[in-house]
Amino acid sequence: MTVNAGTLALLRGGSIRSATFASGNAGQVALNVNGALIIDGTNFGHFINGVSSEATDSSSGSAGLVQVNAGSVSVRAGGFINSNTRGTGTGGSVVVTTPGALLLDGHGSGSTEIGASALGTRSGDAGTVTVHAGAVTVQGGASIDSFTNGLGRGGSVVVKTPGALLLDGQGVGPTQIVASAQGAQSGNAGTITITITITINAGAVTLLRAGAISSQTNAAGNAGEVALTVKGALTIDGANDGGFATAVSSEASTQSSGSAGTIQVNAGSVSVLGGFISSGTLGTGAGGSVLVTTPGALLVDSQGIRGSTIAAASLEAQSGNAGAVTVDAGAVTVQGGATIASATNGSGLGGEVTVRASALTLLSGGEILSSTFGSGNAGKVALKVGGAFTIDSANNGGFATGVSSAAAAGGSGSAGTVQVNAGSISVQSGGQITSSSAGPGRGGNVGVAASSAIRLDGPTPQITATSTGAGDAGSITVAAPWVDLRNGASISTGAQAANGGNITIEPGDLLHLQRSSTTTSVNSAFGNGGNIIVDPRLVVLDRSLIVANAVGGDGGNVLVRADQLVPSFDSAITATSQRAVSGAIFITAQPLNLNGSLVVLAGELRSAAALLREGCAARGAGPRSSLLMDGRGGQRQALETTVPALYFAHRPVHDVEFTAPEAAAVPVRSSIGLSSPCG
């Protein structure tokens, strides 16, 4: 079936349709419209309203291809362009091409679509959906989709536009670009590819109020991959979403045995505000990985209201491994309770979390973390920041702020390692870099390194490795030219019922503790205190502590391998045990005790008259100071001889030629009096 027209409108039940009810295939449908194509299902009654090729449930044939070429395309209020199969045959593909705007507006109707689906339980593969348009708007519950409920595979969805792509649910329901495998025996869901080629003056990709790009499986097949390429800005804003998700996601549901798909996002900049980018599994399959890349800024902000995240997760006890999360960005800000995370709730392993950025800021409840709530281990967290890395937990709304890997109580898995490398690192207002275990699993090691300085400020442990369960605490390694702890800050490991971890502060220029501490103490009846090695050239303890104490176990050993140790009188280095063997303390440098050499200055003002009570006349007979001019050895120079100057590279010894003026001879003197003349 072919239709050629200047403009074409299908209204109130109007349709162009090819169908098969038998063994033959449905025919192809081709529309060539020079102007506008309008499909509007308003007041369509119980009639279908759209363009379709269909294989019915009684047929064994396949649905046909649907191809639309128009100047612009508008599909509204239950209208559709689709190719479906409900029989045993395959669905057809759908191709929609327009140089103008493509609008899908559901007006609250979820049946408004461009789609290719296999809807019967015995159906074959679904067809693919391809959309090429100047700009694309999908809103009000409409969708671009490919579903399979049968034995076959879901089709792929490809959307390409040189302009802007907007998905706006308007709070009335999910508004999606989606590929889904839903039947119990269904094959894999298709992939979704969104390619946005934006010119300099073009717009952005925006998901608003339940707008979503999603790949799903409820079956034995895998969910498809989701790939977004955006030259401009990608914005995901879940405000006023009516309780529906605003997201880019791939998911394997509870009923599925398939795996979630991977997600790849490439954009000029990325903002995730009350929405999420995630791949997760609720079934027995694995979760997919998430990769977000932008040369510009990445902002993840929950705005203190609801969770906003970039995540990969294994969410149930029976679920497989979680995927990895990788972020490559120019500058990254995570705030307002938002997260970049990987988690496992079952026997599957947690995925690694890797963030590479030119600058990284975690504010007011922003967190980068991996966690386990089951028997699987949490994944590693690795941060590589070329410039400044700042953690500030002020106004956190009750959310943790920082970098962490945690093994929760009730699970048996171990926490992952945490490794942070940055140009400079600042942690304040209760922020933390930590690995912890609350169960039998071990806490992870923590490594923190900066090419310039590490500054910790505030009355809480900023770099810490702890265990509140039966597992040992992890160890900590800190490396930077300058490590500065102030106002109650600490680097600490600790355990309640196990061994404390070690702390190593590697060679650098300065370790300065001001009212702060470095501690590996264990307060339980069993565990041993960890060892402490401090190796900077200069160690300054200002009312501060280095402590490796224990209660029931042995105290840890302390080695201060510094060129110079400068402690205040109220600082201390201890390695004791209340009930077992105390640790040893080794200090390679002789501590510099300035306390006995300092003199307290008088508090009252002293007048010049009081300081100079003794007059010149009284001092005249006493010894007088002198300055001797002995030269450099050898024969003494004449006073009128030019004194040689220092030579600097690329500069003459004299800017101009110098000739000493003629002057009357003066007697040679061997000393110059420095005392003031009297009388």
VEXKOLPA-748826 format. One line per 4 residues: their letters; for each residue x, y, z of C-alpha. Coordinates in steps of 0.2 Angstrom, whole numbers, m for minus. Each point is the difference from the previous one (the first is absolute). Layout:
A	X,Y,Z ~ ... .
END
This chain:
MTVN	0,0,0 ~ 7,17,m5 ~ m7,17,3 ~ 7,16,m8 .
AGTL	m7,17,6 ~ 3,18,2 ~ m6,m1,18 ~ m9,m14,9 .
ALLR	m11,0,16 ~ m7,m15,9 ~ m14,5,12 ~ m13,m7,12 .
GGSI	3,m19,m5 ~ 8,3,m17 ~ 13,m13,m4 ~ 12,m7,m14 .
RSAT	2,m18,4 ~ 7,m17,m7 ~ m5,m16,9 ~ 1,m19,m1 .
FASG	m11,m12,8 ~ 7,m16,m8 ~ 16,m7,m6 ~ 5,13,m12 .
NAGQ	10,16,5 ~ m8,17,3 ~ 5,12,m13 ~ 12,15,1 .
VALN	m7,18,3 ~ 9,15,m8 ~ m5,18,3 ~ 8,14,m10 .
VNGA	m6,17,6 ~ 7,16,m6 ~ m7,10,14 ~ m7,m4,17 .
LIID	m6,m17,6 ~ m12,1,14 ~ m7,m15,10 ~ m12,6,13 .
GTNF	m10,m13,10 ~ m11,13,10 ~ m18,m6,0 ~ 5,m16,m9 .
GHFI	m13,m10,9 ~ 4,m19,0 ~ 8,1,m18 ~ 19,m1,m3 .
NGVS	8,16,m5 ~ 17,m1,m9 ~ 11,m9,m13 ~ 4,m18,3 .
SEAT	5,m17,m7 ~ m6,m15,11 ~ 0,m18,1 ~ m15,m5,11 .
DSSS	0,m14,13 ~ m8,m12,m12 ~ 13,2,m13 ~ 17,m9,m3 .
GSAG	6,14,m12 ~ 11,14,4 ~ m4,19,1 ~ 6,11,m13 .
LVQV	12,15,m1 ~ m7,17,4 ~ 9,15,m8 ~ m5,18,2 .
NAGS	8,15,m8 ~ m7,17,4 ~ 4,18,1 ~ m5,0,18 .
VSVR	m9,m14,11 ~ m12,3,14 ~ m8,m15,10 ~ m12,4,14 .
AGGF	m13,m7,12 ~ 1,m18,m3 ~ 6,1,m18 ~ 14,m12,m6 .
INSN	12,m6,m13 ~ 4,m18,3 ~ 3,m18,m7 ~ m5,m14,12 .
TRGT	m2,m18,0 ~ m12,m10,12 ~ 2,m16,m9 ~ 15,m12,m3 .
GTGG	8,11,m13 ~ 12,14,2 ~ m4,19,2 ~ 5,12,m13 .
SVVV	12,15,1 ~ m6,18,1 ~ 10,14,m8 ~ m5,18,2 .
TTPG	9,14,m8 ~ m3,19,0 ~ 11,15,m3 ~ m11,10,12 .
ALLL	m7,m3,17 ~ m7,m17,7 ~ m13,2,14 ~ m7,m14,10 .
DGHG	m13,7,13 ~ m10,m13,9 ~ m11,12,10 ~ 1,m13,13 .
SGST	m3,m15,m11 ~ 14,m13,1 ~ m6,m7,m17 ~ 8,14,m10 .
EIGA	15,m7,m8 ~ 12,m4,m14 ~ 4,m18,3 ~ 4,m17,m6 .
SALG	m5,m15,11 ~ m3,m18,2 ~ m15,m1,11 ~ m5,m18,0 .
TRSG	7,m14,12 ~ 5,m10,m15 ~ 5,15,m11 ~ 17,1,m9 .
DAGT	12,14,0 ~ m6,18,1 ~ 6,12,m13 ~ 11,15,2 .
VTVH	m5,18,2 ~ 10,14,m9 ~ m4,18,1 ~ 9,14,m9 .
AGAV	m6,18,4 ~ 5,18,0 ~ m6,0,19 ~ m9,m12,10 .
TVQG	m13,3,14 ~ m8,m14,10 ~ m12,5,14 ~ m15,m3,10 .
GASI	2,m19,1 ~ 4,m4,m18 ~ 15,m12,m5 ~ 12,m6,m13 .
DSFT	1,m18,3 ~ 3,m18,m4 ~ m7,m14,11 ~ 0,m19,m1 .
NGLG	m12,m11,10 ~ 4,m16,m9 ~ 14,m11,m4 ~ 10,11,m12 .
RGGS	12,15,3 ~ m5,18,3 ~ 4,12,m14 ~ 12,14,1 .
VVVK	m5,19,2 ~ 11,13,m9 ~ m4,18,1 ~ 11,13,m9 .
TPGA	m3,19,m1 ~ 11,15,m4 ~ m11,10,12 ~ m7,m2,18 .
LLLD	m7,m16,7 ~ m13,3,14 ~ m9,m13,10 ~ m12,8,12 .
GQGV	m12,m11,10 ~ m9,16,7 ~ m3,m10,16 ~ m14,m10,m8 .
GPTQ	9,m16,m3 ~ 16,m8,m8 ~ 5,8,m16 ~ 14,m11,m7 .
IVAS	11,m6,m14 ~ 0,m18,5 ~ 5,m18,m5 ~ m7,m14,11 .
AQGA	m1,m19,1 ~ m15,m4,10 ~ m6,m18,m3 ~ 6,m14,11 .
QSGN	8,m8,m15 ~ 5,15,m9 ~ 17,3,m8 ~ 12,14,2 .
AGTI	m7,18,0 ~ 7,11,m13 ~ 13,13,1 ~ m4,19,1 .
TITI	11,12,m9 ~ m3,19,1 ~ 11,10,m11 ~ m1,19,2 .
TITI	10,10,m12 ~ m2,18,6 ~ 7,15,m9 ~ 7,15,9 .
NAGA	m17,8,1 ~ m10,m16,4 ~ m8,m5,16 ~ 2,m14,12 .
VTLL	m7,m17,5 ~ m12,2,15 ~ m10,m12,10 ~ m13,8,11 .
RAGA	m14,m6,12 ~ 0,m19,m4 ~ 9,1,m16 ~ 11,m15,m2 .
ISSQ	11,m10,m12 ~ 0,m18,6 ~ 4,m18,m5 ~ m9,m14,10 .
TNAA	m1,m19,2 ~ m13,m9,10 ~ 5,m17,m8 ~ 14,m12,m4 .
GNAG	7,12,m13 ~ 12,15,4 ~ m5,18,1 ~ 8,10,m15 .
EVAL	14,12,1 ~ m4,19,1 ~ 12,12,m9 ~ m2,19,0 .
TVKG	11,11,m10 ~ m3,18,3 ~ 11,15,m6 ~ m9,12,11 .
ALTI	m8,m1,17 ~ m9,m15,7 ~ m12,5,14 ~ m10,m12,11 .
DGAN	m12,9,11 ~ m12,m10,11 ~ m9,15,8 ~ m19,m2,0 .
DGGF	1,m17,m8 ~ m16,m7,9 ~ 10,m14,8 ~ 6,m8,m16 .
ATAV	18,m2,m5 ~ 10,13,m10 ~ 15,m9,m6 ~ 11,m9,m12 .
SSEA	0,m18,5 ~ 1,m19,m3 ~ m8,m12,11 ~ m2,m19,3 .
STQS	m16,m2,10 ~ m4,m12,14 ~ m8,m13,m12 ~ 15,0,m12 .
SGSA	15,m11,m1 ~ 8,11,m13 ~ 12,14,3 ~ m1,19,0 .
GTIQ	8,9,m14 ~ 14,12,0 ~ m2,19,m1 ~ 12,11,m10 .
VNAG	m3,19,1 ~ 11,12,m10 ~ m5,18,2 ~ 7,18,0 .
SVSV	m6,2,18 ~ m11,m10,11 ~ m13,6,14 ~ m9,m13,10 .
LGGF	m13,9,11 ~ m11,m12,10 ~ 1,m13,m14 ~ 13,m14,m3 .
ISSG	11,m9,m12 ~ 0,m19,5 ~ 1,m18,m4 ~ m6,m12,12 .
TLGT	m6,m18,3 ~ m14,m7,11 ~ 1,m17,m8 ~ 13,m14,m1 .
GAGG	9,9,m14 ~ 14,12,2 ~ m1,19,0 ~ 7,10,m14 .
SVLV	14,13,0 ~ m2,19,m1 ~ 12,11,m9 ~ m2,19,0 .
TTPG	12,11,m10 ~ 0,19,m2 ~ 14,12,m4 ~ m11,13,10 .
ALLV	m8,1,17 ~ m9,m15,8 ~ m13,5,14 ~ m9,m13,10 .
DSQG	m12,9,12 ~ m15,m7,10 ~ m4,18,5 ~ m3,m7,18 .
IRGS	m17,m8,m5 ~ 3,m17,m8 ~ 13,m12,m6 ~ 10,5,m15 .
TIAA	14,m12,m6 ~ 11,m7,m13 ~ 0,m19,5 ~ 2,m18,m3 .
ASLE	m9,m12,12 ~ m3,m18,4 ~ m16,2,10 ~ m6,m17,6 .
AQSG	7,m14,10 ~ m1,m12,m15 ~ 7,14,m12 ~ 17,m2,m10 .
NAGA	14,12,0 ~ m3,19,m1 ~ 8,9,m14 ~ 14,13,1 .
VTVD	m2,18,0 ~ 12,11,m10 ~ 0,19,m1 ~ 12,10,m10 .
AGAV	m4,19,1 ~ 8,17,m1 ~ m7,6,17 ~ m11,m11,12 .
TVQG	m12,7,13 ~ m11,m12,11 ~ m11,8,13 ~ m16,1,9 .
GATI	m1,m18,5 ~ 5,m7,m18 ~ 11,m14,m3 ~ 11,m9,m13 .
ASAT	m1,m18,6 ~ 1,m19,m2 ~ m9,m12,12 ~ m3,m18,3 .
NGSG	m14,m7,11 ~ 4,m19,m3 ~ 13,m12,m5 ~ 5,10,m15 .
LGGE	16,11,0 ~ m2,19,1 ~ 7,9,m15 ~ 15,12,0 .
VTVR	m3,18,1 ~ 12,11,m10 ~ 0,19,m2 ~ 13,9,m10 .
ASAL	m2,19,0 ~ 10,16,m1 ~ m9,6,16 ~ m12,m9,12 .
TLLS	m11,8,13 ~ m11,m9,12 ~ m12,11,10 ~ m14,m1,12 .
GGEI	m4,m19,0 ~ 9,m4,m17 ~ 8,m17,0 ~ 10,m12,m11 .
LSST	m2,m17,7 ~ 0,m19,m1 ~ m10,m11,12 ~ m5,m18,4 .
FGSG	m15,m5,10 ~ 2,m19,m4 ~ 14,m13,m2 ~ 8,8,m15 .
NAGK	14,12,2 ~ m2,18,m3 ~ 10,7,m15 ~ 15,11,0 .
VALK	m1,19,m1 ~ 13,9,m10 ~ 1,19,m2 ~ 13,9,m12 .
VGGA	m1,19,1 ~ 12,10,m9 ~ m4,16,10 ~ m9,4,16 .
FTID	m10,m13,10 ~ m12,8,13 ~ m11,m8,12 ~ m11,11,11 .
SANN	m15,m7,10 ~ m7,16,6 ~ m19,0,m2 ~ m1,m18,m4 .
GGFA	m18,m3,5 ~ 5,m16,9 ~ 9,m8,m15 ~ 18,m6,1 .
TGVS	12,10,m10 ~ 16,m7,m8 ~ 7,m16,m7 ~ m4,m17,7 .
SAAA	m1,m19,m2 ~ m10,m9,13 ~ m5,m17,6 ~ m17,2,9 .
AGGS	m6,m10,15 ~ m10,m16,m4 ~ 12,m4,m15 ~ 16,m10,m1 .
GSAG	9,9,m14 ~ 15,11,2 ~ 2,18,m3 ~ 9,5,m16 .
TVQV	17,10,0 ~ m1,19,m3 ~ 14,9,m10 ~ 0,19,m2 .
NAGS	13,9,m10 ~ m1,18,m3 ~ 10,16,m3 ~ m6,7,17 .
ISVQ	m13,m7,13 ~ m10,10,13 ~ m12,m9,12 ~ m11,11,12 .
SGGQ	m16,1,10 ~ m2,m18,3 ~ 4,m7,m17 ~ 9,m17,m1 .
ITSS	11,m11,m11 ~ m4,m17,8 ~ m1,m19,m2 ~ m11,m9,14 .
SAGP	m7,m17,5 ~ m14,m3,12 ~ 0,m19,m3 ~ 12,m15,m1 .
GRGG	8,6,m16 ~ 16,10,0 ~ 0,19,m2 ~ 9,6,m15 .
NVGV	17,9,m1 ~ 0,19,m3 ~ 13,9,m10 ~ 1,19,m2 .
AASS	13,9,m10 ~ 2,18,m6 ~ 14,8,m10 ~ m1,16,10 .
AIRL	m9,0,17 ~ m13,m9,10 ~ m10,11,12 ~ m12,m8,13 .
DGPT	m10,12,11 ~ m13,m3,13 ~ m4,m11,15 ~ m4,m17,m8 .
PQIT	11,m13,m8 ~ 3,5,m18 ~ 10,m15,m7 ~ m6,m15,9 .
ATST	0,m19,m1 ~ m12,m8,13 ~ m8,m17,5 ~ m15,m1,12 .
GAGD	m2,m18,m3 ~ 11,m16,0 ~ 10,5,m15 ~ 17,9,2 .
AGSI	1,18,m5 ~ 10,5,m16 ~ 16,9,0 ~ 3,18,m6 .
TVAA	14,7,m10 ~ 2,19,m2 ~ 13,9,m12 ~ 2,18,m4 .
PWVD	14,13,2 ~ m11,9,13 ~ m12,m8,12 ~ m10,12,11 .
LRNG	m12,m5,13 ~ m9,14,10 ~ m14,2,13 ~ m3,m17,6 .
ASIS	3,m9,m17 ~ 7,m18,0 ~ 6,m14,m11 ~ m6,m15,9 .
TGAQ	m3,m19,0 ~ m10,m9,13 ~ m9,m16,4 ~ m13,m5,13 .
AANG	3,m19,0 ~ 15,m3,m12 ~ 17,7,m4 ~ 3,18,m5 .
GNIT	8,4,m16 ~ 17,8,m3 ~ 3,18,m5 ~ 15,6,m11 .
IEPG	4,18,m3 ~ 12,m1,m14 ~ 16,11,m3 ~ m4,18,m3 .
DLLH	5,17,6 ~ m12,4,15 ~ m12,m9,11 ~ m9,13,11 .
LQRS	m13,m4,13 ~ m8,14,9 ~ m12,m6,13 ~ m2,m16,m10 .
STTT	5,m18,0 ~ 6,m16,m9 ~ m7,m15,9 ~ m1,m19,m3 .
SVNS	m8,m4,17 ~ m11,m15,4 ~ m12,1,14 ~ m6,m18,1 .
AFGN	6,m14,11 ~ 8,m10,m14 ~ 7,10,m15 ~ 18,7,m2 .
GGNI	3,18,m3 ~ 7,4,m17 ~ 18,6,m4 ~ 4,18,m5 .
IVDP	14,5,m11 ~ 3,19,m2 ~ 14,4,m13 ~ m1,19,m5 .
RLVV	16,10,2 ~ m8,12,13 ~ m14,m5,12 ~ m8,13,11 .
LDRS	m12,m5,14 ~ m9,15,7 ~ m11,m6,14 ~ m2,m16,m10 .
LIVA	1,m19,2 ~ 7,m15,m9 ~ m8,m15,8 ~ 1,m19,m2 .
NAVG	m9,m6,15 ~ m10,m16,4 ~ m10,m7,15 ~ 0,m18,m1 .
GDGG	12,m3,m14 ~ 18,6,m3 ~ 3,18,m3 ~ 7,4,m17 .
NVLV	17,6,m4 ~ 4,18,m5 ~ 15,5,m11 ~ 3,19,m3 .
RADQ	13,0,m13 ~ 3,19,m2 ~ 14,11,m2 ~ m7,12,13 .
LVPS	m14,m3,13 ~ m7,16,8 ~ m13,m4,14 ~ m9,12,11 .
FDSA	1,m5,19 ~ m18,m6,0 ~ 2,m11,m15 ~ 2,m19,2 .
ITAT	6,m15,m9 ~ m7,m16,8 ~ m1,m19,m4 ~ m7,m8,16 .
SQRA	m11,m15,4 ~ m11,m1,16 ~ 1,m19,1 ~ 13,m6,m12 .
VSGA	16,5,m7 ~ 3,18,m4 ~ 7,5,m16 ~ 18,7,m4 .
IFIT	3,18,m5 ~ 15,4,m11 ~ 5,18,m4 ~ 15,2,m11 .
AQPL	2,19,3 ~ 3,8,16 ~ m16,10,4 ~ 3,18,0 .
NLNG	m6,7,17 ~ m3,18,m1 ~ m10,2,16 ~ 16,3,11 .
SLVV	8,12,m12 ~ m15,12,m2 ~ m2,15,11 ~ m16,8,4 .
LAGE	0,18,m5 ~ m6,13,12 ~ m17,5,m2 ~ 2,18,5 .
LRSA	6,14,m11 ~ 18,6,3 ~ 4,19,m4 ~ 16,5,m9 .
AALL	5,10,15 ~ m1,m15,11 ~ 10,m11,m12 ~ 14,14,m2 .
REGC	2,5,18 ~ 19,m1,m1 ~ 6,15,m8 ~ 15,2,m12 .
AARG	11,8,13 ~ m2,m15,11 ~ 4,m12,m14 ~ 15,10,m7 .
AGPR	13,m9,10 ~ m7,m17,m5 ~ 5,m11,m14 ~ m5,6,m18 .
SSLL	m5,m11,m15 ~ 10,1,m16 ~ m1,m6,m18 ~ 17,m6,m7 .
MDGR	3,1,m19 ~ 12,m14,m2 ~ m3,m3,m19 ~ 2,m17,m7 .
GGQR	17,m4,5 ~ 16,5,m9 ~ 5,18,m3 ~ m13,12,6 .
QALE	m10,10,m14 ~ 1,18,m1 ~ m16,9,4 ~ m2,8,m17 .
TTVP	1,m17,m9 ~ m16,m7,m7 ~ m7,m14,10 ~ m3,m16,m12 .
ALYF	m19,m3,m2 ~ m9,m17,m1 ~ m2,m6,m18 ~ m17,m5,m6 .
AHRP	m2,m11,m16 ~ m4,11,m15 ~ 3,16,9 ~ 16,11,m1 .
VHDV	10,2,16 ~ m3,19,m2 ~ m14,8,m9 ~ 11,15,m5 .
EFTA	19,2,1 ~ 4,7,17 ~ 14,11,4 ~ 4,5,18 .
PEAA	0,19,2 ~ 15,8,7 ~ m1,4,18 ~ 11,6,14 .
AVPV	10,m14,8 ~ m7,m6,17 ~ 9,m9,14 ~ m2,m19,0 .
RSSI	m11,m6,15 ~ 0,m17,7 ~ m17,1,9 ~ m16,10,m1 .
GLSS	m9,5,17 ~ m18,m5,1 ~ m4,8,16 ~ m9,16,0 .
PCG	10,16,4 ~ m2,6,18 ~ m1,18,6 .
END
